[in-house]
């Protein structure tokens, strides 16, 4: 079981990337609501328009994976409008992706100074704190995000809180928050996966098999099939476990996950 658990830990690292991409996609909502010009006169209005143009270009570069170009444009936006909260927030996301967590927290903090109700920034700040294993602070940040009833994607914060409680080994609370994320977004495959992992860790194997099977159906990742195979083995469902382990190799040939799955297959011969 040690091999399976180490693969779950690797899955957590990949999961951070998945969640980062999801939050980056949320940035595009800001295209729909450009900031109104503040201050008087044509000069102020033009500066605001220019700042928005640089911000939008920065987000566009980020969506293409061009972080250096994105950072240049976002910094230009802030030079023109230091109160552009979305530029601070987006720079925080970039620094977090680069594992520059202190800088990320600084930019999220600046965004929240401008708008203390900025739920996405609270959630992103919580993710950075979680990567630093500052679980209690992370949970508080997620709670603050959820306190904003206008938060458009609360299932992310519930999910992230579930991961924090999982890492604190508070499995009942982890289950509670993964289930809440799924109540809001039933097709949230990663939440379904971690619900299954938490049930497995809790010794509730039949329930874990059900949730992991659904996770593999909704979001067919090698991690889901590997963990499903482990759960099926615990239930002595040998043939089904073999099929799950084989699926790992099909989805990620040559990967570490595939090698782990092959080790199980070799044992089952």
N, C-alpha and C positions, 0 to 999 in steps of 0.2 A: 504493500500500500504506500510505502515511502515514495516510490517512483511516481505514482499517481498524484500524491500530494505536491511533489515538487513541480509537476506539470500544471497543477492548479495555480501555484504561485507564479509560474511564468505566464499563465493566462491572465493574471491580474495586471501584469505589466502591459500586455497587449490591450487589455481592456481600457487602460488609461488613454491609449491612442484613439481607440474607438470613441470614447466619451469626448476627447478633445475635438475630433472631427465633428461630432454632433453639435458641440457648442459653437464651433466656428460657423457651421451652417446657419445657426440662429442669427448670426450677425447680419445676414441678408435682410432680415426684417426691418433693419434700420433704413434700407433703401426706400421703404414705403413711406417713411415719416421724416423727411429731411428737416433739420432744425431751422426754425425761423430766424431771420436776421435780428440781432440785438444791437442796441445803440442807435444813434441817429445818423442820418446822412448816407449818401451813396457809398462812401468809402467803407463804412462799417458793414453795409449790406454786401459789398463786393468781397470783403475779407471773409465774411461768413460763407459766401458761395464758394470761394477758393478753398477754404478749409474743408468744406463738405466734398469738394471735388477730389482733394488729396485723400481724404478719408475713404471715399468710395473706391478710389484707385488702389489704395492700400489693401482694402478688403478683397478686391478683385485679384490682386497679386497673391494674397494669402490663400485664396481658394485654388489657385494654380500651384501652390506649394513653394512659391518664390518668396521666402521669408525676408531675405535682405532687401529686396525691392519694396516689399510691404512695409518694413520698418522705416525706410527712407520717407515714403509717402505719409505714413502716420505721424512721424516727427514733424514733417512740414505742416500737417494739419494742426498740430499742437502749437507750432510757432505762430500760426495765424490766429488760433483760438485755443488758448490754454484750458478753457472750460469745456472742451469737447470730450465728454465722458466716454463716448464710444471708442475714441482713439486710445485713451488711457486703457480701457478694458481690453481692446484688441492687442495692444502692446503687451499687456499682462499675459494674455494667452500665448503669444509668441515666445516670451521669455520662459514661460512655464514649459513649453514644448522643447526649449533648448536646455532645460533643467537648470535654469538660472532662477531659482525659486525666490531668492531675496528680492531680485528686481521685479519678478512677477507680482509678489505681494505689495511692493511699493506702488506699482501702477494700478493694481486693483484698489488699493487704499485711496489713491488719488481720485479714481472714478467714484468711489463711495463718498468721498468728501464732497464732491459736486452733487451727487444724488444718493443720499443714504437709503433710498428705497429701491435701488438698482438691483433687482433680484438676480439677474444673470451674473453680475459681478460678485455678489455674495456667494453664489454657488461655485463660481470659478475659483474664488479665494479659498473656499472650503476644499476644493480639489487639490490645490497647491499645498494647503496645510496637511491634508491627508498623505500626500506624497512625502512630506517631512515627518510622517508618523505622529503628528500632533492631533490625535484623534478627537479629543474633547473640543478643541478649538474648531476643528473641521465640522463637527456635528453642530456646534453653535452657529457657524456660518450657514450651514444648510437650513437650519431652523429659521434663521433670519430671512433667508430667501423665500421660504414657504410662508412667512408671515405676510408677504405681499400677495394679496388675493388676485392681483392682476398679472401675476407671473404666468407666462404663457406655456411653460414646460415644467410644471412641478414634479412630474414623474422622474426627471433627472435628479432633482434634489433628494427625493425619497430613495431613489436607487443608490446614490452616493452615500447617503446616510446609512443605508443597509450595509454597504461595503465597509464603512467605518466601524459599525457595530460588529461586523464579522471579524475584523482585525482586532477588535477589543475582546473577542471571544464571547461577546454577549449575543449568543445565537438566537434566543427568543426575539430580541428587538430587531436583529437583522432580518429574521423571517417577516416580522410585522411590516418593516419598511419596504422590503422587496414586494410583498403582496400589495401594499398600497400603490407602489409604482405600477404594478400590473393591473390594478383596478382602474387606474387612469388611462393606461396605455397597454391593453392586453397583448398586442403584437410586439412588445418590447423584449426581443429575444435574449439580450444579455441579462436583463432582470430575471427572466425565466431560468436562465442557466444558473445564476447565482442563488436563486431560490432552491434549485435542485442540489447544488453543492452544499448549501447550508443544511438542508434536510439530511443529506448524506452524512455530514459531520455530526448531526444531532442523533444519528442512529435510526432515523426514520426512513429506512431504505425503500420500502414499497412506494412511499410518496415521492421520494427522490427519483426513482425510476420513472414515475409518471411525468414529473416536471422536466426532467432531463430529456425524456423522449419528446416532449412537446417543444422544448428548446431546440433540439436537433432538427425538428420538423420546420419550425418557424425560421430559425437561423442556423443552417447546417454548417457549423464550424468544426474543425478537427478537435478543439477543446471539448465541445459538447459531446461528440461521439466517444472520445476517450473516457471522459468521466461517466458517461452512460454505460460504457463497457464495464467499468469498475463496479458500478452499482448493480448491474445485471449479474456479475460474478458473485456478489454478496448474496444475491437471491438464488444462486445455483442455476441460473438460466444461461447455460453454457453456450448453446448455439446462437442465441441472440447476442450474447457478449462477443462472440467471434465475429458476427456480422458488423457489430459496432466498431470493433478494433480494425477490421479490414477497411471500413469506410474512412478511418483516419488516414491510412496510407493513400487512399484514392484522392482525398482532399488536399493532403500536404505531403506529397512524396518526397522522401529524403530529409524531411524535417526531424527535429528532436522529438516532436510529438509522435511522428510516424515510427521512429525508432522505439519509443516507449510502448506504443501499441504492438509492435512486432515482438517485443519481449513477452508481452502477455500471450500473444498468439503462439509463440514457441513453447511456453509453459503449458498451453492447452492442447498441444499435439498429442 
